[in-house]
Amino acid sequence: MPTVKFVHWQDGNWWLGYLEEYPDYITQGETLEELKENLKDLYKDLTSGEIPCVRKVADLQVA
């Protein structure tokens, strides 16, 4: 599995986060490790075509 960046934070008792390339898809976990596992599952779903119309972030060279 490739390495991907993710953004995470703690809100009360929950850890929340999303994959940097897919900011519209947030998941959570009771621990940081559980959040990481949920993010791995989310990555598999997003890249397998299981979720339709996936939006992602990309770079655009303008000059």
Secondary structure, 3 states (H helix, E strand, C coil): CCCCCEEEEEECCEEEEEECCEEEEEEEECCHHHHHHHHHHHHHHHHHCCCCCCCCCCCCCCC
